[in-house]
Amino acid sequence: MAMSHRERVQKALNHEETDRVPIDFSGGPATQIHPTAYSNLLEYLGFPEENLPVGHRGEGQVVAPSEKMLQYFDIDVRGFYTSEPDSSIGKKLDGYRYTDEWGAVWDKSDVLHPYINVLGPLQHISEPVVADVDSIPWPVPDDPGRIRGLRDKMLAVREQSDYAIVLNLPNSTFALTQRVRGFVETLQDLLLYKAFAEALQERITDVICGIAELSLNEVGDLIDGVSFADDMGVQNQSYMSESLYKDMVKPHHRRFIDTLHKHTDAKVITHSDGSIRELIPDFIDVGINCINPVQVSATGMEPEALNRDFGMDLAFWGGIDTQHVLPFGGPKEVIAAVHGRRKDLGKSGGYVQASVHNIQPEVPPENIVAMFDTALGRN
């Protein structure tokens, strides 16, 4: 008997068998699609062009597909986000440049490319001390603008459909520390200025725990998953050793994730790109229930081994390669990848299918169709 969309996702996150692998397309900021690829997909399917807003502030140059497209591919998930706070200090600077509520400056080269975080408000300090943490204004966690209208939007989905709902919160501690302090500077601080690094992460965790409490007190009873992003790896290794992670970052992740579990029964999903295998036992230990995007092309991220070693404790969300298969393979390669992920990551349940990251402009529309149609048994 066919399952509802919500039941299908819930069972997958609980490591139970499902009637088919549940599918995500735009349920989170890393499973969306570039406007060029989306326009090509619309044309390929014979759909009229759509004028969708482009998300660009940190999430990449992407669009979330229309409800018509989501229904066409029978997508199981609907994603929601907190809104800009009323107290945001964000402002537009010259050209494409702007500042966000954390005081970080973003810029991009032209309209077709994503924004890049080019300067953090504490990045200029060469020898930071703990007192520097208080030298900048901080976001207001309980700003009502963050959740205005959120419950009504979720209730409309919950009352009119059977989709699984994921709440996507802002980035977590380490990513936001990089935003405020700078990427290189953050890594240096963990080794050279530990007291400052600890104080900065503590303050940032205070803010994001406050945002989480505000959001989950509003909608925690309506959601099936709560997601956040905190990249911890590059193509061939994690950002840091496991011992440094345990010492300097893990306690802040634990406090944040404890806050999530305290305010909702929904599963906790984390987005972390790259080669993160050595950190996965710690992710499980701090209470993460599911990882996205499962970058299968990264070192140590072989899907069969991941499921063998961690599948009893961790669900997987993603897995369809966006570096090689989707952009440069053909439909046959995409079909093989979908069957492969169902066999390895989806063995005994525990898998939600999605692209490893946002679908980029060079991905042919026939490959996108092959990815979803194969999951649905249409080919």
KOLKE-402824 format. One record per atom (N, C-alpha, C): residue in one letter; x, y, z. Coordinates in steps of 0.05 Angstrom, whole numbers, padded with zeros to 5 digits, always signed. Atoms other than C-alpha are relative to their C-alpha. Example, Ala and Ser with C-alpha at 12.3 -4.5 7.8 and 13.67 -1.06 7.14 Angstrom:
<sites>
A+00018-00024+00000/A+00246-00090+00156/A+00018+00024+00000/S-00016-00024-00001/S+00273-00021+00143/S-00015+00022+00014/
</sites>
This chain:
<sites>
M+00017-00024+00000/M+00000+00000+00000/M+00018+00025+00000/A-00015-00024+00003/A+00026+00069-00019/A+00000+00016+00026/M-00002-00016-00024/M+00050+00112+00039/M-00006+00029-00007/S+00001-00029+00004/S+00036+00186+00048/S+00028+00011-00002/H-00027-00012+00002/H+00093+00233+00033/H+00013+00003+00027/R-00011-00005-00026/R+00101+00250+00106/R+00008-00027+00013/E-00006+00026-00011/E+00099+00177+00128/E+00026-00011-00012/R-00023+00011+00014/R+00151+00159+00076/R+00026+00013+00011/V-00024-00014-00010/V+00200+00212+00101/V+00005-00007+00029/Q-00003+00007-00028/Q+00187+00197+00174/Q+00012-00028+00003/K-00011+00027-00002/K+00200+00123+00164/K+00029-00001-00009/A-00028-00001+00009/A+00264+00137+00125/A+00018+00011+00022/L-00016-00012-00021/L+00289+00181+00181/L+00002-00017+00025/N+00000+00019-00022/N+00272+00126+00230/N+00012-00027-00008/H-00014+00024+00010/H+00311+00075+00189/H-00019-00024-00005/E+00020+00021+00007/E+00249+00037+00167/E-00004-00001-00030/E+00005+00004+00029/E+00232+00009+00099/E-00023+00017-00009/T+00021-00016+00012/T+00190+00052+00053/T-00009-00012-00026/D+00010+00011+00025/D+00147+00037-00008/D+00017+00009-00024/R-00020-00010+00019/R+00196+00079-00049/R+00018+00019+00015/V-00018-00019-00013/V+00255+00123-00032/V-00013+00028+00000/P+00011-00028+00000/P+00229+00192-00010/P+00019+00019-00015/I-00015-00018+00018/I+00252+00250-00054/I-00002+00028+00011/D-00001-00029-00007/D+00273+00321-00038/D+00010+00016-00024/F-00008-00019+00020/F+00278+00379-00087/F-00008+00027+00011/S+00003-00027-00011/S+00287+00447-00053/S-00011+00000+00029/G+00008+00000-00028/G+00269+00425+00018/G+00020+00013+00018/G-00020-00013-00015/G+00333+00457+00040/G+00017+00018-00018/P-00015-00019+00017/P+00382+00511+00016/P+00020-00012-00018/A-00019+00013+00017/A+00428+00460-00015/A-00012-00021-00019/T+00013+00019+00018/T+00377+00420-00055/T-00018+00015-00020/Q+00015-00017+00018/Q+00352+00476-00100/Q+00013-00001-00028/I-00009+00002+00027/I+00370+00493-00172/I+00006+00028-00011/H-00008-00025+00012/H+00405+00548-00211/H-00022+00009-00020/P+00022-00009+00018/P+00357+00593-00250/P+00003-00009-00029/T-00004+00009+00028/T+00389+00574-00317/T-00009-00029-00003/A+00008+00029+00001/A+00381+00499-00303/A-00030-00003+00003/Y+00029+00002-00004/Y+00310+00511-00280/Y-00015+00008-00025/S+00012-00009+00025/S+00292+00550-00342/S+00002-00021-00022/N-00003+00021+00020/N+00320+00494-00385/N-00018-00024+00006/L+00018+00022-00008/L+00280+00443-00345/L-00029+00006-00007/L+00027-00008+00008/L+00216+00482-00355/L-00005-00004-00030/E+00002+00002+00029/E+00228+00485-00430/E-00001-00029-00008/Y-00001+00028+00007/Y+00245+00411-00433/Y-00026-00014+00005/L+00026+00012-00008/L+00180+00392-00398/L-00024+00012-00014/G+00022-00014+00013/G+00139+00440-00439/G-00016+00017+00019/F+00013-00017-00020/F+00121+00482-00378/F+00005+00029-00008/P-00005-00029+00005/P+00113+00558-00385/P+00021+00011+00019/E-00021-00013-00016/E+00169+00602-00359/E-00012+00011+00026/E+00010-00009-00026/E+00162+00621-00285/E+00019+00023+00010/N-00015-00022-00011/N+00184+00685-00251/N+00003-00004+00030/L-00005+00007-00028/L+00212+00658-00186/L+00021+00018+00013/P-00021-00015-00013/P+00251+00698-00135/P+00026-00016+00003/V-00026+00013-00002/V+00325+00682-00134/V+00012+00004+00028/G-00013-00002-00026/G+00356+00666-00066/G+00029+00003-00004/H-00028-00005+00006/H+00425+00694-00064/H+00017+00008+00024/R-00015-00009-00023/R+00445+00717+00005/R+00013-00023+00016/G-00014+00022-00014/G+00494+00663+00024/G-00009-00028-00009/E+00009+00026+00007/E+00452+00606-00002/E+00008-00008-00028/G-00007+00005+00028/G+00478+00611-00074/G-00020+00012-00018/Q+00017-00011+00020/Q+00447+00635-00138/Q-00020-00021-00009/V+00018+00022+00004/V+00387+00589-00137/V-00029+00009+00001/V+00029-00003-00004/V+00311+00584-00142/V-00011-00025+00012/A+00016+00023-00009/A+00262+00540-00106/A-00022-00006-00020/P+00020+00006+00021/P+00218+00504-00157/P-00028+00006+00010/S+00028-00006-00006/S+00145+00521-00161/S-00014-00025+00011/E+00016+00022-00010/E+00092+00479-00128/E-00009-00019-00023/K+00007+00016+00023/K+00071+00455-00198/K+00023-00020-00006/M-00023+00018+00005/M+00141+00427-00209/M+00003-00021+00021/L-00003+00019-00022/L+00144+00395-00141/L-00021-00022-00001/Q+00021+00020+00003/Q+00078+00360-00153/Q+00005-00018-00024/Y-00005+00017+00024/Y+00099+00337-00222/Y+00019-00022+00006/F-00019+00020-00007/F+00158+00300-00192/F-00007-00014+00027/D+00010+00012-00024/D+00117+00279-00131/D+00020+00002+00023/I-00020-00005-00021/I+00167+00310-00083/I-00012-00002+00027/D+00011+00007-00026/D+00157+00288-00011/D+00003+00022+00021/V-00009-00019-00021/V+00186+00348+00026/V-00008+00028-00008/R+00003-00029+00003/R+00168+00421+00035/R+00017+00014+00021/G-00018-00013-00018/G+00220+00466+00065/G-00009+00029+00007/F+00007-00027-00010/F+00210+00530+00106/F+00024+00012+00013/Y-00023-00015-00010/Y+00257+00584+00130/Y-00010+00022+00019/T+00006-00024-00016/T+00259+00637+00183/T+00004+00024-00018/S-00001-00024+00017/S+00253+00708+00156/S+00021+00020+00011/E-00018-00022-00009/E+00295+00771+00161/E-00011+00012+00025/P+00010-00013-00024/P+00290+00801+00231/P-00006+00029-00004/D+00006-00028+00001/D+00260+00869+00241/D+00024+00017+00006/S-00023-00015-00010/S+00325+00891+00274/S+00024-00004-00017/S-00023+00006+00016/S+00370+00869+00217/S+00016+00025-00007/I-00017-00023+00008/I+00429+00915+00205/I+00009-00002-00029/G-00007+00004+00028/G+00435+00889+00134/G-00005+00025-00016/K+00003-00023+00018/K+00445+00943+00082/K+00015-00004-00026/K-00013+00002+00026/K+00463+00950+00009/K+00023+00020-00002/L-00023-00017+00005/L+00531+00978-00008/L+00003+00005-00030/D-00004-00005+00029/D+00561+00994-00077/D-00004-00025-00016/G+00003+00023+00017/G+00541+00949-00134/G-00016-00022+00012/Y+00013+00023-00011/Y+00522+00879-00111/Y+00006-00003+00030/R-00011+00004-00027/R+00557+00887-00044/R-00021+00007+00021/Y+00019-00006-00022/Y+00515+00884+00020/Y+00011-00011+00026/T-00008+00012-00026/T+00523+00870+00095/T-00025-00014+00011/D+00021+00015-00012/D+00482+00819+00133/D-00003+00008+00030/E+00006-00008-00028/E+00455+00822+00205/E+00024-00007+00018/W-00024+00007-00016/W+00521+00792+00230/W+00022+00021-00004/G-00020-00020+00006/G+00559+00852+00202/G+00020-00009-00021/A-00018+00011+00020/A+00592+00809+00148/A-00007+00012-00027/V+00003-00012+00027/V+00602+00838+00078/V+00000-00022-00021/W+00002+00019+00022/W+00581+00798+00017/W+00001+00014-00027/D-00003-00012+00026/D+00596+00811-00056/D-00001-00022-00021/K-00002+00018+00023/K+00592+00779-00125/K+00008+00015-00024/S-00011-00013+00024/S+00620+00792-00193/S-00021+00009-00020/D+00021-00007+00019/D+00556+00793-00234/D-00026-00014+00009/V+00026+00009-00008/V+00483+00775-00232/V-00003-00030+00000/L+00003+00028+00003/L+00493+00702-00250/L+00015-00017+00021/H-00016+00015-00019/H+00541+00683-00194/H-00009+00004+00029/P+00008-00003-00028/P+00530+00671-00120/P+00017+00020+00015/Y-00014-00019-00018/Y+00550+00719-00065/Y+00022-00015+00015/I-00022+00010-00016/I+00616+00708-00029/I+00004+00018+00024/N-00006-00014-00025/N+00630+00728+00043/N+00029+00011-00002/V-00027-00011+00005/V+00688+00777+00032/V+00013+00013+00024/L-00012-00013-00023/L+00697+00810+00100/L-00017-00003+00024/G+00014+00002-00025/G+00677+00795+00171/G+00006+00023+00019/P-00003-00024-00017/P+00668+00849+00225/P+00024-00003+00019/L-00023+00003-00018/L+00724+00819+00268/L+00025-00010-00016/Q-00022+00012+00016/Q+00769+00797+00210/Q+00025+00017+00000/H-00023-00018+00002/H+00815+00857+00214/H+00019-00001+00024/I-00015+00001-00025/I+00841+00841+00284/I+00023-00020-00003/S-00023+00018+00004/S+00911+00811+00280/S+00006-00017+00025/E-00005+00015-00025/E+00918+00789+00353/E-00024+00003+00019/P+00025-00003-00015/P+00848+00780+00381/P+00002-00007+00029/V+00003+00007-00029/V+00831+00780+00455/V-00030-00003+00006/V+00028+00006-00007/V+00767+00759+00490/V-00017+00025-00001/A+00016-00024+00000/A+00744+00831+00498/A-00009+00009-00027/D+00008-00008+00028/D+00741+00839+00422/D-00028-00011-00007/V+00026+00011+00006/V+00678+00796+00422/V-00022+00021+00006/D+00020-00021-00007/D+00640+00855+00453/D+00003+00025-00016/S-00005-00024+00015/S+00666+00905+00403/S-00019+00005-00024/I+00019-00003+00023/I+00611+00893+00351/I-00028-00006+00009/P+00028+00007-00006/P+00535+00891+00352/P-00006-00028-00008/W+00008+00028+00006/W+00503+00822+00353/W-00029-00002-00008/P+00029+00004+00007/P+00438+00797+00322/P-00017-00004+00024/V+00020+00003-00021/V+00376+00799+00365/V-00014-00027-00004/P+00011+00027+00005/P+00356+00725+00373/P-00031-00001+00000/D+00029+00003-00003/D+00283+00735+00394/D-00015+00021-00015/D+00013-00020+00017/D+00266+00787+00341/D-00025-00013-00013/P+00024+00013+00010/P+00193+00772+00322/P-00002-00002-00030/G+00000+00001+00029/G+00206+00785+00249/G+00009-00027-00011/R-00011+00025+00009/R+00242+00719+00244/R-00022-00021-00005/I+00020+00021+00001/I+00179+00678+00253/I-00027+00011-00009/R+00026-00012+00007/R+00124+00726+00230/R-00012-00015-00024/G+00014+00014+00020/G+00074+00686+00190/G+00009-00029-00005/L-00010+00026+00005/L+00114+00622+00194/L-00019-00022+00007/R+00019+00021-00008/R+00063+00581+00232/R-00024-00002-00019/D+00023+00001+00019/D+00006+00601+00186/D+00008-00014-00026/K-00009+00012+00025/K+00047+00580+00125/K+00002-00031+00003/M-00003+00029-00005/M+00063+00512+00156/M-00027-00013+00004/L+00027+00012-00005/L-00009+00501+00179/L-00015-00004-00026/A+00013+00003+00026/A-00033+00513+00108/A+00009-00026-00014/V-00010+00024+00012/V+00012+00457+00084/V-00010-00025+00015/R+00007+00022-00017/R-00004+00412+00142/R-00030-00007-00003/E+00029+00004+00002/E-00080+00421+00134/E-00009-00008-00028/Q+00009+00004+00027/Q-00083+00417+00058/Q+00015-00022-00015/S-00016+00020+00014/S-00031+00363+00042/S+00012-00019+00020/D-00013+00020-00017/D+00009+00305+00069/D+00030+00000-00002/Y-00028-00002+00004/Y+00079+00330+00056/Y+00015+00001+00027/A-00018-00003-00022/A+00137+00324+00105/A+00009+00029+00000/I-00008-00027-00003/I+00158+00392+00132/I+00027+00002+00014/V-00026-00005-00012/V+00230+00414+00146/V+00003+00030+00005/L-00007-00028-00007/L+00248+00478+00182/L+00030+00003-00003/N-00028-00005+00004/N+00314+00505+00158/N+00009+00025+00015/L-00010-00022-00017/L+00349+00547+00211/L+00025+00012-00013/P-00025-00011+00010/P+00409+00593+00198/P+00023-00018+00006/N-00024+00016-00005/N+00480+00566+00198/N+00006-00003+00029/S-00008+00006-00027/S+00510+00537+00261/S+00027+00014+00007/T-00022-00015-00013/T+00570+00558+00304/T+00024+00004-00018/F-00025-00003+00013/F+00630+00543+00262/F-00002+00016-00026/A+00004-00016+00024/A+00603+00571+00196/A-00003+00029+00006/L+00004-00028-00007/L+00581+00634+00230/L+00025+00013+00012/T-00026-00010-00010/T+00648+00641+00266/T+00017+00008-00024/Q-00015-00007+00024/Q+00681+00640+00197/Q-00011+00025-00012/R+00012-00024+00012/R+00631+00692+00173/R+00009+00025+00015/V-00007-00023-00016/V+00647+00739+00230/V+00030+00006+00001/R-00028-00002-00005/R+00721+00726+00236/R+00018-00004-00025/G-00016+00007+00023/G+00744+00701+00168/G+00008-00029+00001/F-00006+00029+00001/F+00760+00630+00144/F+00027-00007+00011/V-00027+00005-00009/V+00835+00630+00153/V+00004+00008+00029/E-00004-00010-00027/E+00832+00671+00216/E-00013-00018+00020/T+00014+00019-00018/T+00782+00623+00248/T+00017-00024+00006/L-00017+00024-00003/L+00827+00563+00236/L+00025+00007+00017/Q-00023-00009-00016/Q+00887+00602+00264/Q-00008+00004+00029/D+00009-00005-00027/D+00847+00623+00325/D-00002-00025+00017/L+00003+00025-00015/L+00832+00551+00344/L+00026-00010+00011/L-00027+00009-00009/L+00907+00539+00352/L+00015+00022+00015/L-00018-00021-00011/L+00937+00607+00370/L-00014+00018+00020/Y+00015-00018-00018/Y+00882+00647+00405/Y-00025-00015+00010/K+00022+00018-00008/K+00840+00594+00439/K-00020+00013+00018/A+00019-00013-00018/A+00809+00638+00492/A-00019+00017-00016/F+00018-00017+00017/F+00783+00686+00439/F-00018-00018-00016/A+00016+00018+00017/A+00760+00628+00394/A-00023-00012+00017/E+00021+00011-00018/E+00722+00598+00453/E-00021+00021+00006/A+00019-00021-00006/A+00690+00665+00472/A-00017+00007-00024/L+00015-00007+00024/L+00670+00680+00400/L-00021-00021-00006/Q+00019+00022+00006/Q+00638+00612+00389/Q-00022-00001+00021/E+00020+00000-00021/E+00603+00617+00456/E-00021+00022-00005/R+00020-00022+00006/R+00571+00684+00437/R-00017-00007-00024/I+00016+00007+00023/I+00550+00659+00369/I-00020-00022+00006/T+00018+00021-00007/T+00521+00596+00399/T-00023+00011+00017/D+00022-00013-00015/D+00481+00640+00448/D-00021+00010-00019/V+00019-00012+00019/V+00450+00676+00388/V-00016-00022-00014/I+00015+00020+00016/I+00433+00614+00347/I-00018-00018+00017/C+00019+00014-00017/C+00404+00578+00407/C-00025+00016+00006/G+00023-00018-00004/G+00360+00638+00419/G-00019+00000-00025/I+00016+00001+00025/I+00337+00637+00346/I-00014-00027-00002/A+00012+00027+00001/A+00324+00562+00351/A-00023-00002+00020/E+00021+00000-00020/E+00283+00570+00415/E-00024+00015-00010/L+00022-00017+00010/L+00241+00626+00384/L-00015-00015-00022/S+00012+00013+00023/S+00229+00586+00320/S-00015-00026+00008/L+00012+00026-00007/L+00215+00518+00351/L-00023+00003+00020/N+00024-00005-00017/N+00169+00546+00405/N-00024+00008-00017/E+00021-00008+00018/E+00129+00572+00346/E-00010-00023-00017/V+00009+00020+00020/V+00128+00513+00299/V+00012-00028+00005/G-00012+00026-00005/G+00165+00455+00332/G-00019-00024-00001/D+00019+00022+00001/D+00101+00414+00336/D-00010-00007-00028/L+00010+00004+00027/L+00088+00419+00261/L+00020-00013-00019/I-00021+00008+00019/I+00154+00396+00232/I+00009-00028+00004/D-00011+00027+00000/D+00186+00330+00215/D+00031+00000+00002/G-00029-00003-00002/G+00258+00355+00210/G+00007+00029+00005/V-00011-00027-00003/V+00298+00415+00233/V+00029-00002-00009/S-00025+00002+00014/S+00359+00429+00191/S+00017+00025+00005/F-00019-00023-00001/F+00421+00473+00197/F+00025-00009-00016/A-00025+00005+00015/A+00486+00479+00158/A+00024+00008+00016/D-00026-00006-00012/D+00557+00477+00184/D+00021-00017-00014/D-00019+00015+00015/D+00607+00454+00132/D+00025-00005+00017/M-00023+00007-00016/M+00664+00416+00165/M+00022-00014-00017/G-00019+00014+00016/G+00702+00388+00106/G+00004+00011-00028/V-00006-00006+00028/V+00735+00399+00038/V+00001-00026-00015/Q+00002+00024+00017/Q+00743+00350-00019/Q+00014-00025+00011/N-00016+00023-00008/N+00796+00306+00012/N+00005-00003+00030/Q-00003+00003-00028/Q+00793+00318+00087/Q-00018+00019+00015/S+00015-00019-00017/S+00757+00352+00145/S+00017+00025+00005/Y-00015-00025-00005/Y+00775+00423+00164/Y+00021-00003+00021/M-00018+00003-00023/M+00810+00399+00226/M+00001-00028+00010/S-00002+00027-00011/S+00832+00337+00263/S-00024-00005+00019/E+00022+00008-00018/E+00781+00299+00304/E+00006+00011+00029/S-00007-00009-00027/S+00819+00318+00368/S-00005+00030+00003/L+00005-00029-00001/L+00815+00393+00352/L-00030+00005+00000/Y+00029-00003+00000/Y+00742+00386+00335/Y-00012-00006+00027/K+00010+00007-00027/K+00728+00351+00401/K+00005+00021+00020/D-00008-00019-00020/D+00765+00403+00440/D-00013+00028-00003/M+00007-00028+00005/M+00743+00468+00407/M-00027+00006-00012/V+00025-00006+00014/V+00680+00460+00366/V-00023-00017+00010/K+00021+00019-00008/K+00641+00399+00389/K-00017+00009+00023/P+00017-00009-00023/P+00618+00429+00456/P-00021+00020-00009/H+00019-00020+00010/H+00584+00486+00418/H-00021-00013-00017/H+00020+00016+00015/H+00551+00438+00369/H-00019-00015+00019/R+00016+00014-00019/R+00527+00397+00427/R-00021+00018+00013/R+00019-00019-00013/R+00495+00457+00462/R-00022+00008-00019/F+00020-00008+00020/F+00460+00479+00398/F-00019-00023-00005/I+00017+00023+00007/I+00434+00409+00381/I-00017-00009+00024/D+00016+00005-00024/D+00412+00397+00453/D-00024+00019+00000/T+00022-00020+00001/T+00370+00461+00445/T-00021-00009-00020/L+00020+00009+00021/L+00338+00433+00381/L-00016-00023+00011/H+00015+00023-00010/H+00320+00367+00413/H-00018+00007+00024/K+00017-00008-00023/K+00293+00402+00475/K-00026+00013-00009/H+00023-00016+00008/H+00243+00443+00435/H-00016-00013-00023/T+00016+00013+00020/T+00219+00393+00382/T+00007-00030+00000/D-00004+00028+00004/D+00211+00319+00369/D+00010-00006-00028/A-00009+00004+00027/A+00232+00329+00297/A+00029-00010-00001/K-00028+00009+00004/K+00296+00296+00271/K+00018+00024-00006/V-00020-00021+00005/V+00358+00339+00269/V+00017-00008-00024/I-00014+00005+00025/I+00389+00344+00200/I+00022+00021-00002/T-00022-00019+00004/T+00457+00376+00188/T+00010-00002-00028/H-00013-00001+00026/H+00486+00398+00122/H+00029+00006+00004/S-00029-00003-00001/S+00561+00389+00118/S+00012-00012-00025/D-00013+00009+00024/D+00597+00385+00052/D+00027-00014+00006/G-00027+00009-00001/G+00662+00349+00038/G+00005-00027+00014/S-00010+00024-00013/S+00702+00293+00070/S-00002+00002+00030/I+00006-00003-00029/I+00673+00288+00140/I-00001-00026+00015/R+00004+00026-00012/R+00677+00214+00154/R+00012-00002+00028/E-00012+00003-00026/E+00725+00220+00213/E-00015+00015+00022/L+00016-00014-00020/L+00677+00268+00248/L-00028-00011+00004/I+00027+00010-00002/I+00614+00228+00237/I-00006-00013+00028/P+00006+00010-00027/P+00620+00189+00304/P-00006+00022+00020/D+00005-00023-00018/D+00622+00257+00339/D-00027+00013-00006/F+00026-00010+00008/F+00562+00281+00299/F-00022-00017+00013/I+00020+00018-00013/I+00523+00221+00323/I-00001+00004+00030/D-00002-00004-00029/D+00547+00232+00394/D-00014+00025+00009/V+00013-00025-00008/V+00521+00304+00396/V-00030+00001-00006/G+00029+00001+00004/G+00452+00283+00372/G-00010+00005-00028/I+00008-00003+00027/I+00452+00292+00297/I-00013-00026-00010/N+00015+00024+00010/N+00401+00244+00265/N+00004-00006-00029/C-00001+00003+00029/C+00414+00255+00191/C+00021+00019-00011/I-00018-00018+00013/I+00469+00284+00147/I-00007+00004-00029/N+00003-00009+00027/N+00463+00321+00082/N+00025+00015-00007/P+00012+00012+00024/P+00488+00322+00027/P+00012-00027-00007/V-00014+00026+00007/V+00531+00258+00030/V+00015+00004-00026/Q-00016-00006+00024/Q+00584+00283-00019/Q+00016-00025-00008/V-00011+00027+00006/V+00598+00214-00048/V+00026+00001-00016/S-00025-00002+00015/S+00656+00240-00091/S+00023+00009+00017/A-00022-00009-00018/A+00696+00264-00031/A+00014-00024+00013/T-00017+00021-00012/T+00751+00223+00002/T-00014-00012+00024/G+00011+00014-00023/G+00724+00171+00050/G-00030+00000+00002/M+00029-00002-00001/M+00651+00184+00033/M-00014-00021-00018/E+00012+00021+00016/E+00638+00119-00004/E-00026-00009+00013/P+00027+00003-00013/P+00563+00108+00007/P-00004-00027+00013/E+00004+00026-00011/E+00564+00033+00019/E+00014-00003+00028/A-00015+00001-00026/A+00617+00040+00074/A-00013+00018+00021/L+00014-00018-00019/L+00580+00099+00105/L-00024-00014+00013/N+00024+00013-00010/N+00516+00059+00111/N+00008-00024+00018/R-00009+00023-00015/R+00553-00002+00136/R+00010+00008+00028/D-00013-00008-00025/D+00590+00036+00191/D-00018+00018+00017/F+00015-00020-00015/F+00539+00089+00211/F-00030-00001-00004/G+00029+00000+00008/G+00471+00070+00181/G-00019-00008+00022/M+00017+00006-00022/M+00445+00043+00247/M-00008+00024+00016/D+00004-00024-00017/D+00450+00112+00279/D-00006+00025-00016/L+00001-00024+00016/L+00448+00160+00221/L-00015-00005-00026/A+00013+00001+00026/A+00402+00173+00163/A+00015+00017-00020/F-00015-00014+00020/F+00428+00200+00097/F-00020+00015-00019/W+00018-00017+00016/W+00398+00256+00054/W+00017+00013-00022/G-00015-00011+00022/G+00426+00271-00015/G+00011-00023-00018/G-00014+00023+00012/G+00477+00226-00050/G+00002-00001-00030/I-00002+00001+00029/I+00465+00239-00124/I+00021+00021-00009/D-00024-00016+00005/D+00532+00266-00148/D-00004+00024-00018/T+00003-00024+00016/T+00533+00338-00173/T+00027+00009-00012/Q-00026-00007+00011/Q+00607+00341-00190/Q+00006-00013-00027/H-00007+00015+00024/H+00610+00288-00244/H-00025-00011-00014/V+00021+00015+00013/V+00547+00248-00256/V-00022+00018-00011/L+00022-00017+00010/L+00492+00301-00261/L+00009+00019-00022/P-00007-00019+00022/P+00531+00353-00302/P+00012-00013-00024/F-00016+00010+00022/F+00574+00308-00345/F-00006-00029-00008/G+00009+00027+00009/G+00542+00239-00347/G-00025+00003-00017/G+00025+00000+00015/G+00482+00220-00388/G-00022-00013+00017/P+00022+00012-00016/P+00414+00194-00366/P+00006-00028+00010/K-00006+00027-00009/K+00441+00123-00362/K+00017+00000+00025/E-00017-00002-00024/E+00494+00144-00312/E-00016+00010+00024/V+00017-00010-00022/V+00442+00183-00272/V-00017-00023+00011/I+00018+00022-00008/I+00395+00123-00271/I+00016-00020+00017/A-00017+00018-00016/A+00453+00079-00247/A+00006+00011+00027/A-00006-00012-00026/A+00470+00128-00192/A-00024-00001+00019/V+00024+00002-00017/V+00398+00130-00167/V-00004-00028+00010/H+00003+00028-00009/H+00394+00054-00165/H+00022-00007+00020/G-00022+00006-00018/G+00462+00052-00132/G-00004+00011+00028/R+00005-00012-00027/R+00443+00100-00076/R-00023-00014+00014/R+00022+00015-00012/R+00378+00063-00064/R+00011-00026+00012/K-00011+00026-00009/K+00419-00001-00057/K+00019+00003+00024/D-00020-00002-00022/D+00475+00026-00012/D-00011+00018+00023/L+00010-00018-00022/L+00449+00087+00027/L-00028-00008+00009/G+00028+00007-00007/G+00377+00062+00025/G-00004-00028+00010/K+00003+00027-00010/K+00391-00008+00048/K-00013+00000+00028/S+00015+00000-00026/S+00341-00022+00105/S-00011+00027+00008/G+00011-00027-00006/G+00313+00049+00099/G+00022+00019+00007/G-00020-00019-00008/G+00347+00111+00124/G+00011+00018-00021/Y-00010-00016+00022/Y+00354+00149+00059/Y-00021+00017-00013/V+00017-00018+00015/V+00322+00210+00027/V+00016+00009-00024/Q-00015-00006+00024/Q+00343+00221-00045/Q-00001+00030-00006/A-00003-00027+00010/A+00368+00289-00068/A+00027+00003-00014/S-00026-00006+00011/S+00424+00319-00108/S+00019+00007+00022/V-00020-00005-00021/V+00489+00326-00069/V+00001+00030+00007/H+00002-00029-00005/H+00483+00402-00076/H-00018+00012-00020/N+00018-00014+00019/N+00444+00454-00114/N+00007-00007-00029/I-00004+00008+00028/I+00435+00434-00187/I+00010+00025-00016/Q-00014-00023+00013/Q+00482+00479-00228/Q-00009+00003-00029/P+00011-00006+00026/P+00469+00511-00296/P+00008-00019-00022/E-00009+00018+00021/E+00508+00460-00337/E-00014-00027+00000/V+00014+00026-00002/V+00464+00401-00314/V-00022-00001-00022/P+00021+00002+00021/P+00422+00378-00375/P-00027-00007+00013/P+00027+00006-00012/P+00347+00376-00361/P-00007-00029-00001/E+00006+00028+00001/E+00343+00304-00384/E+00012-00016+00023/N-00011+00013-00023/N+00389+00285-00327/N-00016+00005+00025/I+00017-00006-00024/I+00345+00320-00276/I-00025-00018-00001/V+00024+00017+00004/V+00284+00284-00304/V+00007-00029+00006/A-00007+00028-00005/A+00321+00217-00303/A+00004-00005+00030/M-00005+00004-00028/M+00341+00228-00230/M-00027-00004+00015/F+00025+00002-00014/F+00269+00239-00206/F-00017-00023-00011/D+00017+00021+00011/D+00234+00192-00254/D+00009-00028+00008/T-00010+00026-00008/T+00279+00134-00235/T-00009-00006+00029/A+00009+00003-00028/A+00263+00145-00161/A-00030-00007+00001/L+00029+00004+00000/L+00189+00145-00179/L-00008-00025-00015/G+00006+00024+00016/G+00194+00082-00222/G-00013+00006-00027/R+00012-00008+00026/R+00174+00120-00285/R+00017-00010-00024/N-00015+00011+00022/N+00231+00090-00326/N+00016-00024+00008/
</sites>
